[in-house]
Amino acid sequence: MLALLLTLVATANQADGTALAKRIQAFYAHTRDFSSAFAQHYSYAAMGKVEDSTGTVRIKKPGLVRWDYAKPEVRSLYLQGKTLWIWKPEDKEAVVNRNFGGEQLSSAFTFLWGKGDLLKEFVPKAVARPPDLPEGDGLELRPKKPVTGVVKLLFIVGKTGQVLASVVTNPQGDVNQIVFSGTTIDQGLDEALFHFEPPKGAYVQEL
């Protein structure tokens, strides 16, 4: 009897998880651009160390992404199609990877700009929301096949399908938690915001 009850609960949790994953996909499939503040908390399991960061993220379809970190180190990441720039203004140093495309990422991330399919790559499960994360529905995703850097993924999902927080656990047990706030959508963000050219005199490292 207990085994049957546990099976029924697991089946219900997966069905609820599937509905949540579809809610996320639908929201971002119809979103043209968005921007948000973020607070990132990264825990390094082996080192017993944590790092907190804050900044803003902006995304515009197709394939334009910009992360601006304000603390603890000022830096910006620009993804323009298959080109990724990392700019550290205080050091006047830029790193560029000209063959970094969305196809190199799993659906755990590419769904944000309208690509990928969470249900093709992950087994969904509805879970309780951790008390330190924003109000919303908890969705745990575990890869069907090995995904680089991801053992499990937790999303906190709002009523519209917007991701309010994400928690990624990697094979080493490190945990990357990001909480989004003040999100705005479909502002008509200017493409110039996502374009980066290293200033004169900057050191540029090609990957």
DRENDORO-44735 format. One record per atom (N, C-alpha, C): x negated, y, z; residue in three letters. Coordinates in steps of 0.1 Angstrom, whole numbers, padded with zeros to 4 digits, always signed. Layout:
<sites>
XYZAla ...
</sites>
This chain:
<sites>
-0008-0012+0000Met +0000+0000+0000Met -0009+0013+0000Met -0019+0012+0009Leu -0028+0024+0009Leu -0035+0026-0004Leu -0040+0015-0010Ala -0047+0016-0023Ala -0038+0022-0034Ala -0025+0018-0033Leu -0015+0023-0043Leu -0013+0038-0041Leu -0012+0042-0028Leu -0010+0056-0025Leu -0022+0065-0029Leu -0034+0060-0027Leu -0046+0067-0031Leu -0047+0068-0046Leu -0042+0058-0053Thr -0042+0058-0068Thr -0032+0068-0073Thr -0021+0069-0067Leu -0011+0079-0071Leu -0015+0093-0068Leu -0022+0095-0057Val -0028+0108-0053Val -0038+0112-0064Val -0047+0103-0067Ala -0058+0106-0077Ala -0052+0109-0090Ala -0042+0102-0094Thr -0036+0104-0107Thr -0029+0118-0108Thr -0022+0121-0097Ala -0016+0135-0096Ala -0026+0146-0096Ala -0038+0144-0089Asn -0048+0154-0089Asn -0054+0156-0103Asn -0055+0145-0110Gln -0061+0146-0124Gln -0051+0153-0133Gln -0038+0150-0132Ala -0028+0156-0140Ala -0028+0171-0137Ala -0028+0175-0124Asp -0029+0189-0121Asp -0041+0196-0126Asp -0053+0188-0125Gly -0065+0193-0130Gly -0065+0196-0145Gly -0058+0187-0152Thr -0057+0189-0167Thr -0049+0201-0170Thr -0038+0204-0162Ala -0030+0216-0164Ala -0038+0228-0162Ala -0047+0228-0151Leu -0055+0240-0148Leu -0065+0242-0159Leu -0071+0232-0164Ala -0081+0233-0175Ala -0075+0239-0188Ala -0062+0235-0190Lys -0055+0240-0202Lys -0052+0255-0200Lys -0048+0259-0187Arg -0045+0272-0184Arg -0058+0281-0186Arg -0069+0277-0182Ile -0082+0284-0185Ile -0084+0286-0200Ile -0083+0275-0207Gln -0086+0275-0221Gln -0077+0285-0228Gln -0064+0285-0225Ala -0054+0294-0231Ala -0057+0308-0228Ala -0061+0311-0216Phe -0064+0325-0212Phe -0076+0331-0221Phe -0087+0323-0221Tyr -0099+0328-0228Tyr -0098+0327-0243Tyr -0089+0318-0248Ala -0087+0317-0262Ala -0081+0330-0268Ala -0073+0337-0260His -0065+0348-0264His -0071+0361-0259His -0083+0361-0253Thr -0090+0372-0247Thr -0101+0377-0257Thr -0100+0389-0262Arg -0110+0394-0272Arg -0123+0399-0265Arg -0121+0405-0253Asp -0133+0409-0246Asp -0130+0411-0231Asp -0139+0411-0223Phe -0137+0413-0208Phe -0150+0418-0202Phe -0148+0425-0191Ser -0160+0428-0182Ser -0156+0426-0168Ser -0166+0424-0160Ser -0163+0421-0146Ser -0176+0424-0137Ser -0174+0428-0125Ala -0185+0428-0115Ala -0186+0413-0110Ala -0199+0410-0106Phe -0201+0397-0100Phe -0210+0398-0088Phe -0208+0388-0079Ala -0217+0386-0068Ala -0221+0371-0069Ala -0234+0369-0070Gln -0240+0356-0072Gln -0247+0351-0059Gln -0245+0339-0055His -0252+0333-0043His -0258+0320-0048His -0271+0320-0048Tyr -0278+0308-0053Tyr -0285+0301-0042Tyr -0283+0288-0039Ser -0289+0280-0029Ser -0298+0270-0035Ser -0311+0270-0031Tyr -0321+0261-0035Tyr -0322+0250-0025Tyr -0318+0238-0028Ala -0317+0227-0019Ala -0330+0223-0013Ala -0340+0221-0022Ala -0353+0216-0018Ala -0361+0226-0009Ala -0359+0239-0013Met -0367+0249-0006Met -0360+0255+0006Met -0347+0252+0008Gly -0339+0257+0019Gly -0338+0273+0018Gly -0338+0277+0005Lys -0338+0292+0003Lys -0325+0296-0004Lys -0321+0308-0002Val -0309+0314-0009Val -0313+0327-0015Val -0306+0331-0026Glu -0308+0343-0032Glu -0295+0349-0036Glu -0293+0362-0033Asp -0281+0369-0036Asp -0283+0380-0046Asp -0274+0380-0056Ser -0275+0390-0067Ser -0262+0396-0070Ser -0262+0408-0075Thr -0250+0415-0079Thr -0252+0422-0092Thr -0241+0424-0099Gly -0242+0431-0112Gly -0229+0431-0120Gly -0230+0432-0133Thr -0218+0432-0141Thr -0220+0423-0153Thr -0210+0417-0158Val -0210+0409-0170Val -0200+0414-0180Val -0204+0414-0193Arg -0194+0418-0203Arg -0195+0408-0215Arg -0184+0404-0220Ile -0183+0395-0231Ile -0174+0400-0242Ile -0178+0398-0255Lys -0170+0402-0266Lys -0171+0392-0277Lys -0160+0388-0282Lys -0160+0378-0293Lys -0163+0384-0306Lys -0170+0377-0315Pro -0176+0364-0313Pro -0191+0364-0308Pro -0194+0357-0298Gly -0207+0354-0294Gly -0216+0366-0288Gly -0209+0376-0282Leu -0217+0387-0276Leu -0215+0386-0261Leu -0227+0385-0254Val -0226+0384-0240Val -0237+0393-0234Val -0234+0400-0223Arg -0244+0408-0216Arg -0242+0407-0201Arg -0253+0403-0194Trp -0253+0403-0179Trp -0263+0414-0175Trp -0259+0423-0166Asp -0267+0433-0160Asp -0268+0431-0145Asp -0280+0427-0141Tyr -0283+0425-0127Tyr -0287+0438-0120Tyr -0281+0442-0109Ala -0285+0454-0102Ala -0294+0451-0090Ala -0291+0440-0083Lys -0299+0435-0072Lys -0301+0420-0073Lys -0312+0415-0067Pro -0323+0422-0061Pro -0333+0427-0071Pro -0332+0423-0083Glu -0342+0428-0094Glu -0333+0433-0105Glu -0337+0445-0110Val -0329+0450-0121Val -0334+0443-0134Val -0325+0437-0141Arg -0328+0430-0154Arg -0315+0429-0161Arg -0316+0427-0174Ser -0304+0425-0183Ser -0306+0413-0192Ser -0296+0405-0195Leu -0296+0394-0204Leu -0286+0398-0215Leu -0291+0397-0228Tyr -0282+0399-0239Tyr -0282+0387-0248Tyr -0270+0382-0251Leu -0269+0371-0260Leu -0261+0376-0272Leu -0268+0376-0284Gln -0262+0381-0296Gln -0263+0370-0307Gln -0252+0362-0308Gly -0252+0351-0317Gly -0262+0340-0312Gly -0273+0338-0319Lys -0284+0329-0315Lys -0296+0335-0309Lys -0295+0348-0306Thr -0307+0355-0301Thr -0304+0359-0286Thr -0313+0354-0277Leu -0312+0358-0263Leu -0324+0367-0259Leu -0320+0379-0254Trp -0330+0388-0248Trp -0329+0388-0233Trp -0341+0389-0226Ile -0341+0391-0212Ile -0350+0403-0210Ile -0345+0414-0205Trp -0352+0427-0204Trp -0354+0431-0189Trp -0366+0433-0185Lys -0369+0438-0172Lys -0375+0452-0173Lys -0367+0462-0171Pro -0371+0476-0173Pro -0382+0481-0164Pro -0383+0476-0152Glu -0393+0481-0143Glu -0407+0476-0147Glu -0407+0464-0154Asp -0420+0459-0159Asp -0422+0462-0173Asp -0412+0468-0180Lys -0412+0471-0194Lys -0416+0458-0202Lys -0409+0447-0198Glu -0412+0434-0204Glu -0399+0428-0209Glu -0400+0422-0221Ala -0388+0416-0227Ala -0392+0402-0232Ala -0383+0392-0229Val -0385+0378-0234Val -0374+0376-0244Val -0377+0370-0255Val -0367+0367-0266Val -0368+0353-0270Val -0356+0347-0272Asn -0355+0333-0278Asn -0345+0335-0289Asn -0351+0333-0302Arg -0343+0336-0314Arg -0335+0324-0318Arg -0336+0313-0311Asn -0329+0301-0315Asn -0320+0296-0303Asn -0315+0305-0296Phe -0306+0301-0284Phe -0292+0304-0288Phe -0285+0293-0291Gly -0271+0295-0296Gly -0261+0289-0286Gly -0248+0292-0287Gly -0238+0287-0278Gly -0237+0272-0278Gly -0241+0266-0290Glu -0241+0251-0291Glu -0250+0245-0281Glu -0260+0252-0276Gln -0269+0246-0266Gln -0263+0246-0252Gln -0252+0252-0250Leu -0245+0252-0237Leu -0233+0243-0238Leu -0230+0238-0226Ser -0218+0229-0226Ser -0205+0238-0225Ser -0194+0232-0226Ser -0181+0239-0225Ser -0179+0245-0212Ser -0188+0242-0202Ala -0187+0248-0189Ala -0189+0263-0189Ala -0195+0267-0200Phe -0198+0282-0201Phe -0193+0288-0214Phe -0193+0280-0225Thr -0189+0286-0238Thr -0174+0289-0239Thr -0166+0283-0231Phe -0152+0286-0231Phe -0149+0301-0228Phe -0159+0307-0221Leu -0157+0321-0218Leu -0156+0330-0230Leu -0163+0326-0241Trp -0161+0334-0253Trp -0155+0326-0264Trp -0145+0317-0260Gly -0136+0311-0269Gly -0141+0299-0277Gly -0152+0293-0272Lys -0157+0281-0278Lys -0156+0269-0268Lys -0158+0257-0274Gly -0158+0245-0265Gly -0145+0241-0260Gly -0144+0229-0254Asp -0132+0224-0249Asp -0135+0216-0236Asp -0130+0222-0225Leu -0133+0216-0212Leu -0129+0202-0210Leu -0117+0198-0216Leu -0112+0185-0214Leu -0119+0175-0223Leu -0126+0179-0233Lys -0134+0169-0241Lys -0147+0166-0234Lys -0152+0175-0226Glu -0165+0173-0219Glu -0165+0169-0205Glu -0153+0172-0198Phe -0152+0170-0184Phe -0140+0162-0180Phe -0141+0156-0168Val -0129+0149-0162Val -0124+0160-0151Val -0112+0164-0153Pro -0107+0175-0144Pro -0100+0169-0131Pro -0101+0176-0120Lys -0094+0172-0108Lys -0091+0185-0100Lys -0078+0185-0096Ala -0073+0196-0088Ala -0079+0194-0073Ala -0085+0204-0067Val -0090+0203-0054Val -0086+0215-0046Val -0089+0214-0033Ala -0086+0225-0024Ala -0096+0236-0026Ala -0091+0248-0024Arg -0100+0260-0026Arg -0109+0261-0013Arg -0122+0262-0015Pro -0131+0265-0003Pro -0127+0279+0003Pro -0126+0280+0016Pro -0121+0292+0023Pro -0129+0305+0020Pro -0142+0303+0016Asp -0149+0315+0013Asp -0148+0321-0001Asp -0140+0315-0009Leu -0138+0319-0023Leu -0124+0326-0024Leu -0122+0333-0035Pro -0110+0341-0037Pro -0097+0332-0038Pro -0086+0337-0035Glu -0073+0330-0036Glu -0071+0325-0050Glu -0067+0313-0051Gly -0065+0307-0065Gly -0064+0292-0064Gly -0063+0285-0075Asp -0063+0271-0076Asp -0077+0265-0078Asp -0080+0255-0071Gly -0093+0249-0073Gly -0093+0238-0084Gly -0103+0239-0092Leu -0105+0229-0103Leu -0119+0224-0103Leu -0120+0211-0101Glu -0134+0204-0101Glu -0135+0197-0115Glu -0146+0199-0121Leu -0149+0193-0134Leu -0162+0185-0133Leu -0162+0172-0137Arg -0174+0164-0137Arg -0176+0159-0151Arg -0189+0161-0156Pro -0192+0157-0170Pro -0189+0143-0173Pro -0183+0141-0185Lys -0181+0127-0190Lys -0194+0121-0195Lys -0203+0130-0200Lys -0217+0126-0204Lys -0226+0135-0197Lys -0239+0131-0195Pro -0248+0140-0188Pro -0249+0154-0195Pro -0248+0164-0187Val -0249+0178-0191Val -0261+0185-0184Val -0270+0190-0191Thr -0282+0197-0185Thr -0278+0207-0175Thr -0283+0205-0163Gly -0281+0214-0152Gly -0268+0214-0145Gly -0259+0204-0148Val -0246+0204-0142Val -0242+0190-0138Val -0241+0188-0125Val -0235+0175-0119Val -0220+0177-0117Val -0217+0188-0112Lys -0202+0191-0110Lys -0200+0206-0111Lys -0188+0210-0114Leu -0185+0224-0116Leu -0171+0226-0109Leu -0171+0237-0101Leu -0158+0241-0095Leu -0154+0255-0100Leu -0142+0256-0104Phe -0136+0269-0108Phe -0125+0272-0098Phe -0124+0285-0095Ile -0112+0290-0088Ile -0104+0297-0099Ile -0092+0293-0101Val -0084+0297-0112Val -0072+0306-0108Val -0071+0318-0114Gly -0059+0326-0111Gly -0047+0322-0118Gly -0036+0328-0116Lys -0023+0324-0121Lys -0023+0325-0137Lys -0030+0335-0142Thr -0030+0337-0156Thr -0040+0327-0164Thr -0049+0321-0156Gly -0059+0312-0162Gly -0073+0318-0161Gly -0074+0330-0156Gln -0087+0337-0154Gln -0095+0330-0143Gln -0108+0328-0146Val -0117+0322-0136Val -0121+0333-0126Val -0118+0331-0114Leu -0121+0341-0103Leu -0134+0338-0097Leu -0139+0326-0098Ala -0152+0322-0092Ala -0156+0309-0098Ala -0169+0307-0099Ser -0174+0294-0104Ser -0185+0289-0095Ser -0186+0276-0093Val -0197+0271-0084Val -0203+0259-0092Val -0215+0260-0096Val -0222+0249-0104Val -0232+0243-0095Val -0232+0229-0094Thr -0242+0221-0087Thr -0250+0214-0097Thr -0263+0215-0096Asn -0272+0208-0106Asn -0278+0195-0100Asn -0285+0187-0108Pro -0290+0174-0103Pro -0299+0175-0091Pro -0305+0187-0089Gln -0314+0188-0077Gln -0307+0192-0064Gln -0294+0194-0066Gly -0286+0198-0054Gly -0285+0213-0052Gly -0291+0221-0061Asp -0290+0236-0061Asp -0276+0240-0064Asp -0271+0250-0058Val -0257+0255-0060Val -0257+0270-0064Val -0251+0272-0076Asn -0250+0286-0081Asn -0236+0290-0080Asn -0233+0299-0071Gln -0219+0304-0069Gln -0218+0318-0074Gln -0208+0321-0082Ile -0205+0334-0088Ile -0191+0338-0085Ile -0188+0349-0079Val -0175+0354-0077Val -0173+0367-0085Val -0162+0367-0093Phe -0159+0378-0102Phe -0149+0388-0095Phe -0150+0400-0098Ser -0141+0410-0093Ser -0139+0422-0102Ser -0128+0429-0101Gly -0126+0441-0109Gly -0126+0438-0124Gly -0121+0426-0128Thr -0121+0422-0142Thr -0111+0430-0150Thr -0116+0435-0162Thr -0107+0441-0171Thr -0108+0434-0185Thr -0097+0433-0192Ile -0097+0425-0205Ile -0093+0434-0216Ile -0097+0430-0228Asp -0093+0436-0241Asp -0094+0452-0240Asp -0106+0457-0237Gln -0108+0471-0236Gln -0112+0476-0250Gln -0116+0467-0259Gly -0122+0472-0272Gly -0137+0476-0269Gly -0144+0467-0262Leu -0158+0471-0259Leu -0166+0473-0272Leu -0174+0483-0272Asp -0183+0487-0283Asp -0194+0476-0285Asp -0195+0472-0298Glu -0206+0462-0300Glu -0220+0467-0297Glu -0222+0480-0297Ala -0235+0486-0294Ala -0239+0482-0280Ala -0230+0480-0271Leu -0233+0476-0257Leu -0241+0463-0257Leu -0240+0454-0267Phe -0245+0441-0267Phe -0258+0440-0275Phe -0262+0451-0281His -0274+0452-0290His -0286+0456-0282His -0297+0449-0283Phe -0309+0453-0276Phe -0321+0453-0285Phe -0328+0464-0284Glu -0341+0465-0291Glu -0351+0470-0281Glu -0363+0462-0280Pro -0372+0466-0270Pro -0378+0480-0273Pro -0379+0489-0262Pro -0384+0502-0265Pro -0399+0502-0268Pro -0403+0513-0274Lys -0417+0514-0279Lys -0427+0512-0267Lys -0437+0504-0268Gly -0446+0501-0258Gly -0443+0490-0249Gly -0431+0484-0250Ala -0427+0472-0242Ala -0435+0460-0246Ala -0438+0451-0236Tyr -0444+0439-0239Tyr -0433+0429-0242Tyr -0434+0422-0254Val -0424+0412-0258Val -0430+0398-0259Val -0424+0389-0252Gln -0428+0375-0253Gln -0418+0367-0261Gln -0423+0360-0271Glu -0414+0352-0279Glu -0414+0337-0274Glu -0402+0332-0272Leu -0401+0318-0268Leu -0399+0309-0280Leu 
</sites>
